[in-house]
């Protein structure tokens, strides 16, 4: 815990003199730990797009998110549409 610059007590996950890569890694690890311990495991997902390896936290109302982004969802749906159109 740290207090500085008139801020209330807060957490630092790496030494303030550490290089940027070390600080980003530490903050990312802390965020991931928080998500894994504070989130319903059913809300963790892997993108359904065949060429995407992204993972995400599903914060949708119904918890049925399938893609990491609208871009991936659009790619999959456009591809499926083109496949259907070609078969005709």
mmCIF file as gemmi writes it, N, C-alpha and C atoms, coordinates in Angstrom:
data_model
loop_
_atom_site.group_PDB
_atom_site.id
_atom_site.type_symbol
_atom_site.label_atom_id
_atom_site.label_alt_id
_atom_site.label_comp_id
_atom_site.label_asym_id
_atom_site.label_entity_id
_atom_site.label_seq_id
_atom_site.pdbx_PDB_ins_code
_atom_site.Cartn_x
_atom_site.Cartn_y
_atom_site.Cartn_z
_atom_site.occupancy
_atom_site.B_iso_or_equiv
_atom_site.pdbx_formal_charge
_atom_site.auth_seq_id
_atom_site.auth_asym_id
_atom_site.pdbx_PDB_model_num
ATOM 1 N N . UNK Axp A 1 ? 0.849 -1.18 0 1 0 ? 1 A 1
ATOM 2 C CA . UNK Axp A 1 ? 0 0 0 1 0 ? 1 A 1
ATOM 3 C C . UNK Axp A 1 ? 0.881 1.225 0 1 0 ? 1 A 1
ATOM 4 N N . UNK Axp A 2 ? 0.343 2.256 -0.601 1 0 ? 2 A 1
ATOM 5 C CA . UNK Axp A 2 ? 1.125 3.469 -0.722 1 0 ? 2 A 1
ATOM 6 C C . UNK Axp A 2 ? 0.232 4.692 -0.579 1 0 ? 2 A 1
ATOM 7 N N . UNK Axp A 3 ? 0.778 5.726 -0.036 1 0 ? 3 A 1
ATOM 8 C CA . UNK Axp A 3 ? 0.124 7.031 -0.038 1 0 ? 3 A 1
ATOM 9 C C . UNK Axp A 3 ? 1.156 8.028 -0.541 1 0 ? 3 A 1
ATOM 10 N N . UNK Axp A 4 ? 0.798 8.761 -1.547 1 0 ? 4 A 1
ATOM 11 C CA . UNK Axp A 4 ? 1.7 9.777 -2.085 1 0 ? 4 A 1
ATOM 12 C C . UNK Axp A 4 ? 0.902 10.79 -2.88 1 0 ? 4 A 1
ATOM 13 N N . UNK Axp A 5 ? 1.487 11.913 -3.096 1 0 ? 5 A 1
ATOM 14 C CA . UNK Axp A 5 ? 0.889 12.978 -3.907 1 0 ? 5 A 1
ATOM 15 C C . UNK Axp A 5 ? -0.513 13.354 -3.452 1 0 ? 5 A 1
ATOM 16 N N . UNK Axp A 6 ? -0.768 13.266 -2.154 1 0 ? 6 A 1
ATOM 17 C CA . UNK Axp A 6 ? -2.065 13.642 -1.612 1 0 ? 6 A 1
ATOM 18 C C . UNK Axp A 6 ? -3.178 12.653 -1.908 1 0 ? 6 A 1
ATOM 19 N N . UNK Axp A 7 ? -2.837 11.484 -2.447 1 0 ? 7 A 1
ATOM 20 C CA . UNK Axp A 7 ? -3.841 10.467 -2.757 1 0 ? 7 A 1
ATOM 21 C C . UNK Axp A 7 ? -4.122 9.622 -1.517 1 0 ? 7 A 1
ATOM 22 N N . UNK Axp A 8 ? -5.335 9.075 -1.426 1 0 ? 8 A 1
ATOM 23 C CA . UNK Axp A 8 ? -5.625 8.156 -0.321 1 0 ? 8 A 1
ATOM 24 C C . UNK Axp A 8 ? -4.815 6.874 -0.504 1 0 ? 8 A 1
ATOM 25 N N . UNK Axp A 9 ? -4.738 6.022 0.522 1 0 ? 9 A 1
ATOM 26 C CA . UNK Axp A 9 ? -3.994 4.768 0.397 1 0 ? 9 A 1
ATOM 27 C C . UNK Axp A 9 ? -4.5 3.944 -0.797 1 0 ? 9 A 1
ATOM 28 N N . UNK Axp A 10 ? -3.564 3.407 -1.56 1 0 ? 10 A 1
ATOM 29 C CA . UNK Axp A 10 ? -3.904 2.599 -2.722 1 0 ? 10 A 1
ATOM 30 C C . UNK Axp A 10 ? -2.797 1.572 -2.945 1 0 ? 10 A 1
ATOM 31 N N . UNK Axp A 11 ? -3.089 0.596 -3.795 1 0 ? 11 A 1
ATOM 32 C CA . UNK Axp A 11 ? -2.152 -0.495 -4.035 1 0 ? 11 A 1
ATOM 33 C C . UNK Axp A 11 ? -1.231 -0.2 -5.217 1 0 ? 11 A 1
ATOM 34 N N . UNK Axp A 12 ? -0.002 -0.599 -5.057 1 0 ? 12 A 1
ATOM 35 C CA . UNK Axp A 12 ? 0.957 -0.634 -6.156 1 0 ? 12 A 1
ATOM 36 C C . UNK Axp A 12 ? 1.342 -2.101 -6.314 1 0 ? 12 A 1
ATOM 37 N N . UNK Axp A 13 ? 1.338 -2.598 -7.519 1 0 ? 13 A 1
ATOM 38 C CA . UNK Axp A 13 ? 1.634 -3.997 -7.75 1 0 ? 13 A 1
ATOM 39 C C . UNK Axp A 13 ? 3.085 -4.236 -8.138 1 0 ? 13 A 1
ATOM 40 N N . UNK Axp A 14 ? 3.809 -3.162 -8.35 1 0 ? 14 A 1
ATOM 41 C CA . UNK Axp A 14 ? 5.234 -3.249 -8.648 1 0 ? 14 A 1
ATOM 42 C C . UNK Axp A 14 ? 5.899 -2.002 -8.072 1 0 ? 14 A 1
ATOM 43 N N . UNK Axp A 15 ? 7.189 -2.081 -7.871 1 0 ? 15 A 1
ATOM 44 C CA . UNK Axp A 15 ? 7.941 -0.935 -7.377 1 0 ? 15 A 1
ATOM 45 C C . UNK Axp A 15 ? 7.78 0.234 -8.344 1 0 ? 15 A 1
ATOM 46 N N . UNK Axp A 16 ? 7.576 1.411 -7.817 1 0 ? 16 A 1
ATOM 47 C CA . UNK Axp A 16 ? 7.346 2.567 -8.681 1 0 ? 16 A 1
ATOM 48 C C . UNK Axp A 16 ? 8.552 2.901 -9.563 1 0 ? 16 A 1
ATOM 49 N N . UNK Axp A 17 ? 9.717 2.385 -9.216 1 0 ? 17 A 1
ATOM 50 C CA . UNK Axp A 17 ? 10.913 2.611 -10.031 1 0 ? 17 A 1
ATOM 51 C C . UNK Axp A 17 ? 11.146 1.491 -11.046 1 0 ? 17 A 1
ATOM 52 N N . UNK Axp A 18 ? 10.264 0.509 -11.065 1 0 ? 18 A 1
ATOM 53 C CA . UNK Axp A 18 ? 10.407 -0.607 -12.007 1 0 ? 18 A 1
ATOM 54 C C . UNK Axp A 18 ? 10.15 -0.114 -13.426 1 0 ? 18 A 1
ATOM 55 N N . UNK Axp A 19 ? 10.681 -0.852 -14.399 1 0 ? 19 A 1
ATOM 56 C CA . UNK Axp A 19 ? 10.468 -0.465 -15.797 1 0 ? 19 A 1
ATOM 57 C C . UNK Axp A 19 ? 9.006 -0.671 -16.173 1 0 ? 19 A 1
ATOM 58 N N . UNK Axp A 20 ? 8.607 -0.078 -17.273 1 0 ? 20 A 1
ATOM 59 C CA . UNK Axp A 20 ? 7.213 -0.106 -17.711 1 0 ? 20 A 1
ATOM 60 C C . UNK Axp A 20 ? 6.715 -1.528 -17.924 1 0 ? 20 A 1
ATOM 61 N N . UNK Axp A 21 ? 7.52 -2.381 -18.538 1 0 ? 21 A 1
ATOM 62 C CA . UNK Axp A 21 ? 7.093 -3.755 -18.805 1 0 ? 21 A 1
ATOM 63 C C . UNK Axp A 21 ? 6.784 -4.475 -17.497 1 0 ? 21 A 1
ATOM 64 N N . UNK Axp A 22 ? 7.635 -4.318 -16.503 1 0 ? 22 A 1
ATOM 65 C CA . UNK Axp A 22 ? 7.413 -4.958 -15.197 1 0 ? 22 A 1
ATOM 66 C C . UNK Axp A 22 ? 6.139 -4.438 -14.553 1 0 ? 22 A 1
ATOM 67 N N . UNK Axp A 23 ? 5.916 -3.134 -14.621 1 0 ? 23 A 1
ATOM 68 C CA . UNK Axp A 23 ? 4.708 -2.561 -14.012 1 0 ? 23 A 1
ATOM 69 C C . UNK Axp A 23 ? 3.442 -3.025 -14.735 1 0 ? 23 A 1
ATOM 70 N N . UNK Axp A 24 ? 3.489 -3.084 -16.057 1 0 ? 24 A 1
ATOM 71 C CA . UNK Axp A 24 ? 2.314 -3.543 -16.819 1 0 ? 24 A 1
ATOM 72 C C . UNK Axp A 24 ? 2.041 -5.01 -16.521 1 0 ? 24 A 1
ATOM 73 N N . UNK Axp A 25 ? 3.074 -5.825 -16.481 1 0 ? 25 A 1
ATOM 74 C CA . UNK Axp A 25 ? 2.888 -7.246 -16.156 1 0 ? 25 A 1
ATOM 75 C C . UNK Axp A 25 ? 2.277 -7.416 -14.769 1 0 ? 25 A 1
ATOM 76 N N . UNK Axp A 26 ? 2.777 -6.662 -13.798 1 0 ? 26 A 1
ATOM 77 C CA . UNK Axp A 26 ? 2.264 -6.773 -12.431 1 0 ? 26 A 1
ATOM 78 C C . UNK Axp A 26 ? 0.799 -6.346 -12.358 1 0 ? 26 A 1
ATOM 79 N N . UNK Axp A 27 ? 0.452 -5.239 -13.007 1 0 ? 27 A 1
ATOM 80 C CA . UNK Axp A 27 ? -0.939 -4.768 -12.988 1 0 ? 27 A 1
ATOM 81 C C . UNK Axp A 27 ? -1.846 -5.75 -13.722 1 0 ? 27 A 1
ATOM 82 N N . UNK Axp A 28 ? -1.372 -6.318 -14.819 1 0 ? 28 A 1
ATOM 83 C CA . UNK Axp A 28 ? -2.155 -7.297 -15.57 1 0 ? 28 A 1
ATOM 84 C C . UNK Axp A 28 ? -2.389 -8.558 -14.742 1 0 ? 28 A 1
ATOM 85 N N . UNK Axp A 29 ? -1.353 -9.032 -14.081 1 0 ? 29 A 1
ATOM 86 C CA . UNK Axp A 29 ? -1.488 -10.221 -13.229 1 0 ? 29 A 1
ATOM 87 C C . UNK Axp A 29 ? -2.465 -9.957 -12.09 1 0 ? 29 A 1
ATOM 88 N N . UNK Axp A 30 ? -2.398 -8.772 -11.498 1 0 ? 30 A 1
ATOM 89 C CA . UNK Axp A 30 ? -3.325 -8.436 -10.414 1 0 ? 30 A 1
ATOM 90 C C . UNK Axp A 30 ? -4.759 -8.371 -10.933 1 0 ? 30 A 1
ATOM 91 N N . UNK Axp A 31 ? -4.954 -7.774 -12.104 1 0 ? 31 A 1
ATOM 92 C CA . UNK Axp A 31 ? -6.293 -7.699 -12.688 1 0 ? 31 A 1
ATOM 93 C C . UNK Axp A 31 ? -6.839 -9.071 -13.025 1 0 ? 31 A 1
ATOM 94 N N . UNK Axp A 32 ? -5.996 -9.925 -13.58 1 0 ? 32 A 1
ATOM 95 C CA . UNK Axp A 32 ? -6.418 -11.284 -13.904 1 0 ? 32 A 1
ATOM 96 C C . UNK Axp A 32 ? -6.779 -12.055 -12.637 1 0 ? 32 A 1
ATOM 97 N N . UNK Axp A 33 ? -5.981 -11.905 -11.606 1 0 ? 33 A 1
ATOM 98 C CA . UNK Axp A 33 ? -6.276 -12.572 -10.334 1 0 ? 33 A 1
ATOM 99 C C . UNK Axp A 33 ? -7.617 -12.099 -9.781 1 0 ? 33 A 1
ATOM 100 N N . UNK Axp A 34 ? -7.889 -10.819 -9.892 1 0 ? 34 A 1
ATOM 101 C CA . UNK Axp A 34 ? -9.157 -10.273 -9.417 1 0 ? 34 A 1
ATOM 102 C C . UNK Axp A 34 ? -10.327 -10.853 -10.216 1 0 ? 34 A 1
ATOM 103 N N . UNK Axp A 35 ? -10.185 -10.879 -11.527 1 0 ? 35 A 1
ATOM 104 C CA . UNK Axp A 35 ? -11.251 -11.433 -12.372 1 0 ? 35 A 1
ATOM 105 C C . UNK Axp A 35 ? -11.492 -12.902 -12.041 1 0 ? 35 A 1
ATOM 106 N N . UNK Axp A 36 ? -10.422 -13.662 -11.883 1 0 ? 36 A 1
ATOM 107 C CA . UNK Axp A 36 ? -10.566 -15.099 -11.629 1 0 ? 36 A 1
ATOM 108 C C . UNK Axp A 36 ? -11.155 -15.4 -10.262 1 0 ? 36 A 1
ATOM 109 N N . UNK Axp A 37 ? -10.922 -14.537 -9.303 1 0 ? 37 A 1
ATOM 110 C CA . UNK Axp A 37 ? -11.435 -14.804 -7.955 1 0 ? 37 A 1
ATOM 111 C C . UNK Axp A 37 ? -12.775 -14.135 -7.672 1 0 ? 37 A 1
ATOM 112 N N . UNK Axp A 38 ? -13.101 -13.083 -8.403 1 0 ? 38 A 1
ATOM 113 C CA . UNK Axp A 38 ? -14.316 -12.322 -8.111 1 0 ? 38 A 1
ATOM 114 C C . UNK Axp A 38 ? -15.414 -12.486 -9.155 1 0 ? 38 A 1
ATOM 115 N N . UNK Axp A 39 ? -15.158 -13.235 -10.219 1 0 ? 39 A 1
ATOM 116 C CA . UNK Axp A 39 ? -16.112 -13.37 -11.316 1 0 ? 39 A 1
ATOM 117 C C . UNK Axp A 39 ? -16.639 -14.798 -11.367 1 0 ? 39 A 1
ATOM 118 N N . UNK Axp A 40 ? -17.903 -14.916 -11.703 1 0 ? 40 A 1
ATOM 119 C CA . UNK Axp A 40 ? -18.5 -16.23 -11.917 1 0 ? 40 A 1
ATOM 120 C C . UNK Axp A 40 ? -17.745 -16.897 -13.072 1 0 ? 40 A 1
ATOM 121 N N . UNK Axp A 41 ? -17.195 -18.089 -12.854 1 0 ? 41 A 1
ATOM 122 C CA . UNK Axp A 41 ? -16.424 -18.755 -13.909 1 0 ? 41 A 1
ATOM 123 C C . UNK Axp A 41 ? -17.193 -18.922 -15.218 1 0 ? 41 A 1
ATOM 124 N N . UNK Axp A 42 ? -18.502 -18.987 -15.156 1 0 ? 42 A 1
ATOM 125 C CA . UNK Axp A 42 ? -19.308 -19.11 -16.372 1 0 ? 42 A 1
ATOM 126 C C . UNK Axp A 42 ? -19.232 -17.85 -17.225 1 0 ? 42 A 1
ATOM 127 N N . UNK Axp A 43 ? -18.78 -16.76 -16.631 1 0 ? 43 A 1
ATOM 128 C CA . UNK Axp A 43 ? -18.686 -15.489 -17.357 1 0 ? 43 A 1
ATOM 129 C C . UNK Axp A 43 ? -17.35 -15.324 -18.077 1 0 ? 43 A 1
ATOM 130 N N . UNK Axp A 44 ? -16.46 -16.286 -17.94 1 0 ? 44 A 1
ATOM 131 C CA . UNK Axp A 44 ? -15.199 -16.247 -18.671 1 0 ? 44 A 1
ATOM 132 C C . UNK Axp A 44 ? -15.395 -17.01 -19.965 1 0 ? 44 A 1
ATOM 133 N N . UNK Axp A 45 ? -14.972 -16.432 -21.079 1 0 ? 45 A 1
ATOM 134 C CA . UNK Axp A 45 ? -15.211 -17.096 -22.353 1 0 ? 45 A 1
ATOM 135 C C . UNK Axp A 45 ? -14.037 -16.984 -23.307 1 0 ? 45 A 1
ATOM 136 N N . UNK Axp A 46 ? -14.074 -17.816 -24.319 1 0 ? 46 A 1
ATOM 137 C CA . UNK Axp A 46 ? -13.098 -17.784 -25.406 1 0 ? 46 A 1
ATOM 138 C C . UNK Axp A 46 ? -13.869 -17.466 -26.665 1 0 ? 46 A 1
ATOM 139 N N . UNK Axp A 47 ? -13.33 -16.577 -27.473 1 0 ? 47 A 1
ATOM 140 C CA . UNK Axp A 47 ? -14 -16.139 -28.696 1 0 ? 47 A 1
ATOM 141 C C . UNK Axp A 47 ? -14.335 -17.337 -29.579 1 0 ? 47 A 1
ATOM 142 N N . UNK Axp A 48 ? -15.54 -17.349 -30.118 1 0 ? 48 A 1
ATOM 143 C CA . UNK Axp A 48 ? -16.002 -18.442 -30.972 1 0 ? 48 A 1
ATOM 144 C C . UNK Axp A 48 ? -15.538 -18.32 -32.414 1 0 ? 48 A 1
ATOM 145 N N . UNK Axp A 49 ? -14.92 -17.206 -32.77 1 0 ? 49 A 1
ATOM 146 C CA . UNK Axp A 49 ? -14.411 -17.062 -34.136 1 0 ? 49 A 1
ATOM 147 C C . UNK Axp A 49 ? -13.26 -18.042 -34.33 1 0 ? 49 A 1
ATOM 148 N N . UNK Axp A 50 ? -13.279 -18.807 -35.432 1 0 ? 50 A 1
ATOM 149 C CA . UNK Axp A 50 ? -12.276 -19.863 -35.621 1 0 ? 50 A 1
ATOM 150 C C . UNK Axp A 50 ? -10.828 -19.357 -35.647 1 0 ? 50 A 1
ATOM 151 N N . UNK Axp A 51 ? -10.616 -18.143 -36.108 1 0 ? 51 A 1
ATOM 152 C CA . UNK Axp A 51 ? -9.251 -17.633 -36.224 1 0 ? 51 A 1
ATOM 153 C C . UNK Axp A 51 ? -8.858 -16.697 -35.086 1 0 ? 51 A 1
ATOM 154 N N . UNK Axp A 52 ? -9.618 -16.666 -34.027 1 0 ? 52 A 1
ATOM 155 C CA . UNK Axp A 52 ? -9.341 -15.767 -32.893 1 0 ? 52 A 1
ATOM 156 C C . UNK Axp A 52 ? -9.041 -16.579 -31.642 1 0 ? 52 A 1
ATOM 157 N N . UNK Axp A 53 ? -8.035 -16.163 -30.921 1 0 ? 53 A 1
ATOM 158 C CA . UNK Axp A 53 ? -7.659 -16.868 -29.689 1 0 ? 53 A 1
ATOM 159 C C . UNK Axp A 53 ? -7.931 -16.024 -28.44 1 0 ? 53 A 1
ATOM 160 N N . UNK Axp A 54 ? -8.673 -14.945 -28.585 1 0 ? 54 A 1
ATOM 161 C CA . UNK Axp A 54 ? -8.921 -14.034 -27.467 1 0 ? 54 A 1
ATOM 162 C C . UNK Axp A 54 ? -9.847 -14.652 -26.421 1 0 ? 54 A 1
ATOM 163 N N . UNK Axp A 55 ? -9.652 -14.234 -25.203 1 0 ? 55 A 1
ATOM 164 C CA . UNK Axp A 55 ? -10.541 -14.592 -24.106 1 0 ? 55 A 1
ATOM 165 C C . UNK Axp A 55 ? -11.16 -13.298 -23.585 1 0 ? 55 A 1
ATOM 166 N N . UNK Axp A 56 ? -12.281 -13.429 -22.894 1 0 ? 56 A 1
ATOM 167 C CA . UNK Axp A 56 ? -12.976 -12.236 -22.42 1 0 ? 56 A 1
ATOM 168 C C . UNK Axp A 56 ? -13.804 -12.546 -21.185 1 0 ? 56 A 1
ATOM 169 N N . UNK Axp A 57 ? -14.215 -11.497 -20.507 1 0 ? 57 A 1
ATOM 170 C CA . UNK Axp A 57 ? -15.156 -11.601 -19.401 1 0 ? 57 A 1
ATOM 171 C C . UNK Axp A 57 ? -16.5 -11.15 -19.957 1 0 ? 57 A 1
ATOM 172 N N . UNK Axp A 58 ? -17.487 -12.002 -19.879 1 0 ? 58 A 1
ATOM 173 C CA . UNK Axp A 58 ? -18.817 -11.712 -20.41 1 0 ? 58 A 1
ATOM 174 C C . UNK Axp A 58 ? -19.577 -10.857 -19.406 1 0 ? 58 A 1
ATOM 175 N N . UNK Axp A 59 ? -19.772 -9.598 -19.745 1 0 ? 59 A 1
ATOM 176 C CA . UNK Axp A 59 ? -20.507 -8.696 -18.86 1 0 ? 59 A 1
ATOM 177 C C . UNK Axp A 59 ? -21.896 -8.384 -19.418 1 0 ? 59 A 1
ATOM 178 N N . UNK Axp A 60 ? -22.334 -9.181 -20.403 1 0 ? 60 A 1
ATOM 179 C CA . UNK Axp A 60 ? -23.661 -8.965 -20.966 1 0 ? 60 A 1
ATOM 180 C C . UNK Axp A 60 ? -24.724 -9.331 -19.939 1 0 ? 60 A 1
ATOM 181 N N . UNK Axp A 61 ? -25.914 -8.83 -20.143 1 0 ? 61 A 1
ATOM 182 C CA . UNK Axp A 61 ? -27.006 -9.107 -19.193 1 0 ? 61 A 1
ATOM 183 C C . UNK Axp A 61 ? -27.323 -10.588 -19.083 1 0 ? 61 A 1
ATOM 184 N N . UNK Axp A 62 ? -27.393 -11.258 -20.228 1 0 ? 62 A 1
ATOM 185 C CA . UNK Axp A 62 ? -27.819 -12.654 -20.194 1 0 ? 62 A 1
ATOM 186 C C . UNK Axp A 62 ? -26.665 -13.651 -20.125 1 0 ? 62 A 1
ATOM 187 N N . UNK Axp A 63 ? -25.431 -13.179 -20.186 1 0 ? 63 A 1
ATOM 188 C CA . UNK Axp A 63 ? -24.285 -14.065 -20.05 1 0 ? 63 A 1
ATOM 189 C C . UNK Axp A 63 ? -24.096 -15.035 -21.204 1 0 ? 63 A 1
ATOM 190 N N . UNK Axp A 64 ? -24.498 -14.636 -22.414 1 0 ? 64 A 1
ATOM 191 C CA . UNK Axp A 64 ? -24.411 -15.545 -23.556 1 0 ? 64 A 1
ATOM 192 C C . UNK Axp A 64 ? -23.5 -15.023 -24.658 1 0 ? 64 A 1
ATOM 193 N N . UNK Axp A 65 ? -22.588 -14.183 -24.298 1 0 ? 65 A 1
ATOM 194 C CA . UNK Axp A 65 ? -21.668 -13.614 -25.284 1 0 ? 65 A 1
ATOM 195 C C . UNK Axp A 65 ? -20.797 -14.72 -25.883 1 0 ? 65 A 1
ATOM 196 N N . UNK Axp A 66 ? -20.589 -14.679 -27.188 1 0 ? 66 A 1
ATOM 197 C CA . UNK Axp A 66 ? -19.818 -15.727 -27.858 1 0 ? 66 A 1
ATOM 198 C C . UNK Axp A 66 ? -18.536 -15.209 -28.496 1 0 ? 66 A 1
ATOM 199 N N . UNK Axp A 67 ? -18.448 -13.904 -28.725 1 0 ? 67 A 1
ATOM 200 C CA . UNK Axp A 67 ? -17.295 -13.352 -29.425 1 0 ? 67 A 1
ATOM 201 C C . UNK Axp A 67 ? -16.623 -12.273 -28.582 1 0 ? 67 A 1
ATOM 202 N N . UNK Axp A 68 ? -15.336 -12.117 -28.803 1 0 ? 68 A 1
ATOM 203 C CA . UNK Axp A 68 ? -14.575 -11.135 -28.021 1 0 ? 68 A 1
ATOM 204 C C . UNK Axp A 68 ? -14.926 -9.71 -28.413 1 0 ? 68 A 1
ATOM 205 N N . UNK Axp A 69 ? -15.381 -9.515 -29.65 1 0 ? 69 A 1
ATOM 206 C CA . UNK Axp A 69 ? -15.693 -8.168 -30.126 1 0 ? 69 A 1
ATOM 207 C C . UNK Axp A 69 ? -16.739 -8.234 -31.231 1 0 ? 69 A 1
ATOM 208 N N . UNK Axp A 70 ? -17.296 -7.097 -31.563 1 0 ? 70 A 1
ATOM 209 C CA . UNK Axp A 70 ? -18.247 -7.038 -32.672 1 0 ? 70 A 1
ATOM 210 C C . UNK Axp A 70 ? -17.553 -7.372 -33.987 1 0 ? 70 A 1
ATOM 211 N N . UNK Axp A 71 ? -16.297 -7.007 -34.084 1 0 ? 71 A 1
ATOM 212 C CA . UNK Axp A 71 ? -15.545 -7.292 -35.305 1 0 ? 71 A 1
ATOM 213 C C . UNK Axp A 71 ? -15.492 -8.802 -35.576 1 0 ? 71 A 1
ATOM 214 N N . UNK Axp A 72 ? -15.157 -9.588 -34.559 1 0 ? 72 A 1
ATOM 215 C CA . UNK Axp A 72 ? -15.12 -11.05 -34.734 1 0 ? 72 A 1
ATOM 216 C C . UNK Axp A 72 ? -16.508 -11.595 -35.056 1 0 ? 72 A 1
ATOM 217 N N . UNK Axp A 73 ? -17.519 -11.122 -34.361 1 0 ? 73 A 1
ATOM 218 C CA . UNK Axp A 73 ? -18.88 -11.59 -34.623 1 0 ? 73 A 1
ATOM 219 C C . UNK Axp A 73 ? -19.285 -11.27 -36.058 1 0 ? 73 A 1
ATOM 220 N N . UNK Axp A 74 ? -18.974 -10.072 -36.513 1 0 ? 74 A 1
ATOM 221 C CA . UNK Axp A 74 ? -19.321 -9.672 -37.876 1 0 ? 74 A 1
ATOM 222 C C . UNK Axp A 74 ? -18.603 -10.532 -38.9 1 0 ? 74 A 1
ATOM 223 N N . UNK Axp A 75 ? -17.315 -10.78 -38.683 1 0 ? 75 A 1
ATOM 224 C CA . UNK Axp A 75 ? -16.567 -11.624 -39.623 1 0 ? 75 A 1
ATOM 225 C C . UNK Axp A 75 ? -17.206 -12.994 -39.768 1 0 ? 75 A 1
ATOM 226 N N . UNK Axp A 76 ? -17.563 -13.612 -38.64 1 0 ? 76 A 1
ATOM 227 C CA . UNK Axp A 76 ? -18.163 -14.945 -38.665 1 0 ? 76 A 1
ATOM 228 C C . UNK Axp A 76 ? -19.512 -14.911 -39.378 1 0 ? 76 A 1
ATOM 229 N N . UNK Axp A 77 ? -20.33 -13.929 -39.071 1 0 ? 77 A 1
ATOM 230 C CA . UNK Axp A 77 ? -21.659 -13.856 -39.679 1 0 ? 77 A 1
ATOM 231 C C . UNK Axp A 77 ? -21.594 -13.538 -41.168 1 0 ? 77 A 1
ATOM 232 N N . UNK Axp A 78 ? -20.693 -12.662 -41.573 1 0 ? 78 A 1
ATOM 233 C CA . UNK Axp A 78 ? -20.532 -12.364 -43.003 1 0 ? 78 A 1
ATOM 234 C C . UNK Axp A 78 ? -20.03 -13.599 -43.743 1 0 ? 78 A 1
ATOM 235 N N . UNK Axp A 79 ? -19.084 -14.306 -43.151 1 0 ? 79 A 1
ATOM 236 C CA . UNK Axp A 79 ? -18.567 -15.526 -43.777 1 0 ? 79 A 1
ATOM 237 C C . UNK Axp A 79 ? -19.675 -16.564 -43.945 1 0 ? 79 A 1
ATOM 238 N N . UNK Axp A 80 ? -20.491 -16.738 -42.918 1 0 ? 80 A 1
ATOM 239 C CA . UNK Axp A 80 ? -21.598 -17.696 -43.002 1 0 ? 80 A 1
ATOM 240 C C . UNK Axp A 80 ? -22.599 -17.277 -44.072 1 0 ? 80 A 1
ATOM 241 N N . UNK Axp A 81 ? -22.869 -15.984 -44.152 1 0 ? 81 A 1
ATOM 242 C CA . UNK Axp A 81 ? -23.79 -15.478 -45.17 1 0 ? 81 A 1
ATOM 243 C C . UNK Axp A 81 ? -23.236 -15.744 -46.572 1 0 ? 81 A 1
ATOM 244 N N . UNK Axp A 82 ? -21.956 -15.492 -46.774 1 0 ? 82 A 1
ATOM 245 C CA . UNK Axp A 82 ? -21.345 -15.729 -48.08 1 0 ? 82 A 1
ATOM 246 C C . UNK Axp A 82 ? -21.387 -17.209 -48.441 1 0 ? 82 A 1
ATOM 247 N N . UNK Axp A 83 ? -21.137 -18.064 -47.465 1 0 ? 83 A 1
ATOM 248 C CA . UNK Axp A 83 ? -21.2 -19.509 -47.716 1 0 ? 83 A 1
ATOM 249 C C . UNK Axp A 83 ? -22.613 -19.926 -48.154 1 0 ? 83 A 1
ATOM 250 N N . UNK Axp A 84 ? -23.62 -19.41 -47.477 1 0 ? 84 A 1
ATOM 251 C CA . UNK Axp A 84 ? -25.002 -19.743 -47.832 1 0 ? 84 A 1
ATOM 252 C C . UNK Axp A 84 ? -25.339 -19.238 -49.236 1 0 ? 84 A 1
ATOM 253 N N . UNK Axp A 85 ? -24.877 -18.037 -49.541 1 0 ? 85 A 1
ATOM 254 C CA . UNK Axp A 85 ? -25.157 -17.436 -50.851 1 0 ? 85 A 1
ATOM 255 C C . UNK Axp A 85 ? -24.485 -18.222 -51.965 1 0 ? 85 A 1
ATOM 256 N N . UNK Axp A 86 ? -23.274 -18.687 -51.757 1 0 ? 86 A 1
ATOM 257 C CA . UNK Axp A 86 ? -22.557 -19.463 -52.771 1 0 ? 86 A 1
ATOM 258 C C . UNK Axp A 86 ? -23.226 -20.801 -53.06 1 0 ? 86 A 1
ATOM 259 N N . UNK Axp A 87 ? -23.842 -21.394 -52.065 1 0 ? 87 A 1
ATOM 260 C CA . UNK Axp A 87 ? -24.472 -22.705 -52.233 1 0 ? 87 A 1
ATOM 261 C C . UNK Axp A 87 ? -25.729 -22.653 -53.074 1 0 ? 87 A 1
ATOM 262 N N . UNK Axp A 88 ? -26.285 -21.489 -53.246 1 0 ? 88 A 1
ATOM 263 C CA . UNK Axp A 88 ? -27.565 -21.365 -53.982 1 0 ? 88 A 1
ATOM 264 C C . UNK Axp A 88 ? -27.356 -21.458 -55.457 1 0 ? 88 A 1
